[in-house]
Amino acid sequence: MLPRARLRQAVALLAALLFLTSAYAGTVTTDCVAGLVRDVLQATSDNTSDDDKYTAVVSVVNDFVSSCTDGFDQSSSGLRPLRILAPYQARTDMTRIISDFQSQTGYKVIMEYIENLGLVQELQFVASTSPLAYDGWFVDGSAVVDLVTTTKLVAPLDAFISHDSVIEWSDVTQYVREITSTYGGVTIGVPIGGKPVSMQYRMDLLAAANISLPNTWEDMVKAAQILNSTDFNGDGTADYALCWQLADCTWDGQIGTSQILATMTQTTGPKTGFLWDPKNMELLGGAAAMTRTMELIQELLPYSATSCEILNPHFMSGACAITIAFESLFKGVSLYTSLKSVIGTALVPGSTRVLNRQTGQLEECTPTLCPLAVLERTYNGSMVLVNRAPHFGIGSFSGFVNAYLDNAHKQATYNLWSFLSEPIYSKELVMTTGVVGPYRKSHLDTSAQSLAAWGAIGYDTRAVTDFLTTIKGSLEHANFVPDLRMLGGSRYLATLYSALQNASAGMAPAQIATYVAAEHNANLASSGPLVVVQRSLQAGLGILVASPPPPVLIPTTAPTAQAPVTQAGTNDTLAIILGVVIPLAVIFSALLIILFIVRYRRRSPYGGHWVPSPGDDTTLVVTDIMDSTPLWETLAPGVMECAVATHNAVVRQAVDEWNGYEQATEGDSFLLAFFNPSDALGFAMQLQTSLLEAAWEPELLQHPLCTPVKMGPSAALQGAGNSDGRFGLLRAARLLGPSDGTSGQLSGVVSMDFQVHGTSWDDDAQALVPPDLHSTLGAVGSAVEAHRTTRRGSFLSVAPLFECNSGNAASRFDHEGGGLATEAVTVEPDPARTCWHSVRELLQALHAAATGDGMPTVESSESLSAELCILPRGDTNVASTMAKFMQLAWTSEGSPAAVKDHLTVFKGLRVRVGMHSGVPKGTVERNATSGRVFLGGMPLALAKAVGDAGAGGMVLLTQESFERVQPDRALKGVLVLALGEHGLKDDLGTVCVYQAIERSLVPRLAAFEPMRGLSEIETGVMDAPIGTVTIAFANMVGLTTLQTWDKDQADVALGTFSAVSKQLLHDVGGYLVELTSSGLCLAAFCHPLDAIAWGAGLIEVMKYHTWGEELLSHELCEEVLLHEPSCKGASTALQSRLLFRGPRIKIGIDMGQVQADVSPVSGRMTYRGRVMNRAARISGKASAGMQWCSTAVWEQANGPSTRARVLAADIRGTQLGTFPLKGVAENVKLVQCSWHHDDAAVPAPAPALAPTPTPTPSPSSLPLS
């Protein structure tokens, strides 16, 4: 919705007041008119802020229209369609539910879907811009507190429930009824689904192994050790014991980490908290408990298969014995597999050690510490107190009603939620859908009649009894753990998931605990005053407090007739009201409208936009028509003049819509200023779509630079759609095939399907944007959808994950294999840079620049003035890249019929846009000619430089703009790609560049030419490898010890490690995935040889840096020389070889299929898959100063097509033997890959330091850690 939404609504309010007092004078009762006047005056006098006045007056007018005017009578058959927002994960089940509701009630409902993690942010945005966008929505319990305390959208529902004869409120379980559906004692939601978690297991497999159910987490580890590597399903492959989706699924990971932690931190009931103590806000998940939680996770993960599906594929196929999962899995196994009779359900394990809140330490359970624990037998045969704390999982999904609605639409929306929650229908949903779990007492009924209903649709009644008894035991457990309901609750859960990911990567548990405590405390400090956050936690737990943070609720009347208003006794009274009071109300409303114009449109009351003041958010934008010079030269007189006039009109309309300020024009460029980057980005997105729709002169469209270009999915990509309307990108990748003739290089791009086609929508629904797809690949699906639905402007705001080193550039495009038939553009290499073809050449260059003491040095990353070119980029790659995938996916070719249906991606003039945020005060001046205020200086130069680098149709922004879009949350539906850190011309330094593109225009990515005039410092996200990828983990050994010894010295070492890693990574064409302050560099490569060369170069170059004597005095950084006989001739003289110097680096490398995705919050490529864990484990096994890799990596690097380059690059591999890796079922053969030293390798200035051959270490002599 455009920023002028509130202005329009305020104008509508004024019009309504004027219109109603005249047009309805003969039909509206005196009571209604008097009530309208009374309520308007009351609303404006009772509220102090403009927002509150606006909210209250809108509510009054809505009630007047629905209750008092015949012309606006709204019966159930006359209501407009209800618009409901729901999590995307519920789309399949909600389609059926809404169909049932519409057929039985006559209401019409339009559903909109969004990823669950972004739902609250969407509602918070809507609340401040268009509060009537949705009539209702449903969210999980953990989001309730943030929603009701930060918006005015939530209507209280007690009055509706008390008049509802079918909902049977007392049948809802106590926890759901009194906690998840309420806040501060007010009922605000109707429960429509629970998502309880339980331990689900194979009874037959545990019996065959002669083991009992694990009652503790330690028993769970032992059970996994006993069961692991057994072939459970008879397919000839050893299976994992567990298939708990901890590391791969956000919800499972957050809840799983909470579940383990809670068994140690919560011992006396749900109102005492498991993460924060509601009495004093002390962190319970601190050092002791969190360390043990991470230890347990690291012990469990090696025995757990990886996946992230609602219906766990390993458990469904019989390939694992135990999992902890939502109730959906039980239903899936029961209805769709032959395993239903052997499935058991039990409470999740507990802990024998709990947190003593007085000492902060973990202690063995005692009746005092664990009053709710019970004696249970553990695997060692002893009876001990076990503290269980069953977690409700996601809590309860509840339906909410928009408080801004008139009563008729409130009632209709409430009726929808009541329909879903009604006992009989909701039980049917519990039994047959994945989105609805049990939350009513009747859902948990195990009577013969109830079990017969389950059995009638295919369930095993014994298994159902087991399942329902377990869920009931969880919900009624005295130490039950509710979901985290407090201000900022989602941020704490996100931190727990990050901790889990760090544990999966092998980080030390104690280090993780320190990180978690720091993050939690930072989140707490940023959530508001401590007392407010504390009261929100207490209110969320159902603890009655004197003054909880008030829910921002708009009072609602009961769904019955309004209380009578005292009638005016005479026509004179009404005349006084109409003649005096209403004009006063109208005058006040007009003043409100002026205020809204000033505040929300940023206009002067006298007309025109205000000039943005200097500040961090102020954003400068430069637009430029691409190829305008040849167009002026080649087009007939008058054509270009008309085109520029059309262009100017489009630009100025978009500037007006997004509150921009036109500073000046330079030729065909506009120099603009906006109050914030969200408005600037909104302007740029509207500009690009409006240019496609502009009425261009026919002569212009015949010019090759302006002719319309249509693009559509390639034939193979179109074939990826299934009959059920699901668009499978994994299948698409396999159908598209490799770009270089090898087999399957694109397989494994993603592991999930994106549903971009739903059921048939009516005309109103067709205007709705398809659900956000949070990846570049998902954007492919969005653009396919754009062929079939009407596009509506819709945007997604994003924020960077970390600083400049996160940038990547989509700077190299190979137009072969798809996309536009354009001439390939090559970037000329810097003539000052040469190319090292081996680590030997690199070190020779360093020795040539040796310092006076004879030690070859690397002063900085800039001194690496050549590239390490082991393989030409793109040559003999194993993996594909995002750029190649896009070029294969989109084409401008095809049959006439096919091209006719393609999406128009270019038409008419192509305009590029650059923007930068942050304008200091010293850059404000006044234009001497026009007299207008002008914001210029360095910020404008940066915006212009970034814009000039782009191709026509590109929108480029600096990191300063990108970082500030997120807090505004003004945009959605925009894909943002990190284009990396680049060097600019004219001494403007380096800048991190991002590209923004509306998702419906994603095919443009296959056609854009490379950026111009920039020098790339990092490999871009479009060149990030996908498919079969080589992953390298490089760790700086002992960084924590160095930081404890001397933080300044450690910071210098870490900075050098980061700079050299990035420089060499760029040289070999690798992709920087992550560079952390803990001394980890995680990188991805298209070819294993690139990875090996990078690692060998990194280890060697780090030895020759100009390290300070103080750092070299530490035992972790001291210089170590190996004295050995010379291998030349008959000489017996000793020569010295440098083994170690400076910080030690160790590297682990593996290759395999990855699940690749572009993060919606950073624009960077992220990777998941077994290869990530294996590479991390190999790095952990490697000795300091060594690079180890799997045999698969070495064999591929040393293959027939690359063996000559391996030899030329002086890379050698030494077989180390077979090693066990944590989390890997079978032992793995490892190879040490290093630079091959020989006598002539590097001519050293000081003979004592000359490199000599390295004796090959035997596997038995190598340390294993």
Buried (B, 14 or more C-beta within 10 A) or exposed (E): BEBBBBBEBBBEBBEBBBEBBEEBEEEBEBBBBBBBBBBBBEBBEEBEEBBBBBBBBBBBBBBBBBBBBEEBEBEEEEBEBBBBBBBBBBBBBBEEBBEBBBEEBEBBBBBBBBBBBBBBBBBBBBBBBBBBBBBBBBBBBBBBBBBBBBBBBBBBBBBBBEEBEEBBBEBBBEBBBEBBBBBBEBBBBBBBBBBBBBBBBBBBBBEEBEBEBBBBBBBBBBBBEBBBEBEBBEEEEEBBBBBBBBBBBBBBBBBBBBBBBBBBBBBBBBBBBBBBBBEEBEBBBBBBBBBBBBBBBBBBBBBBBBBBBBBBEBBBBBBBBBBBBBBBBBBBBBBEBEBBEBBBBBBBBBBBBBBBBEEBEBBEBEEEBBBBBEEBEBBEEEEBBBBBBBBBBBBBBBBBBBBBBBBBBBBBBBBBBBBBBBBEBBBBBBBEBBBBBBBBBBBBBBEEEBBEBBEEEEBBBBBBBBBBBBBBBBBBBEBBBBBBBBBBBBBBBBBBBBBBBBBBBBBBBBBBBBBBBEBBEEBBEEBBEEEBBBBBBBBBBBBEBEEBBEBBBBEBEEBEEBEEBEEBEEEEEBEEBBEEBBEEBBEBBBEBBEBBBEEBBBBEEEEEBBBBBBBBBBBBBBBBBBBBEEBBEEBEEEBBEBBBEBBEEBBBEBBBBBBBBBBBBEEBBBBBBBBBBBBBBBBBBBBBBBBBEBEBBEBBEEBEBBEEBBBBBBBBBBEBBEEEEBBBBBBBBBBBBBBBEBEBBBBBBBBBBBBBBBEEBEEEBEEBBBBBBBBBBBBBBBBBBBEEBEBEBBBBBBBBBEEBBBBBBBBBBBBEBBBBEEEEEEBEEEEEEBEBBBBBBBBBBBBEEBEEEEBBBBEBBEBBEBBBBBBEBBEBBBBBBBBBBBBBBBBBBBEEEBBEEBBEBBBBBBBBBBBBBBBBEEBBEEEEEEEEBBBBBBBBBBBBBBBBBBBBBBBBBBBBBBBBBBEBBBBBBBBBBBBBBBEBEEEBEBBBBBBBBBBBBBBBBBBBBBBEBBBBBBBBBBBBBBBBBBBBBBBBBBBBEBBEBBEEBBBBBBEBBBBBBBBBBBBBBBBBBBBBEBBBBBBBBBBBBBBBBBBBBBBBBBBBBBBEEEBEEBEBBEBEBBEBEBEEEEEEEEBBBBEBBBBBBBBBBBBBBBBBBBBBBBBBBBBBBBBBBBBBBBBBBBBBBBBBBBBBBBEBBBBEEBEEBBEEBBBBBBBBEEBEBBBBBEEBEBBBBBBBBBBEBBEBBEEEBBBBBBEEEEBEEBEEE
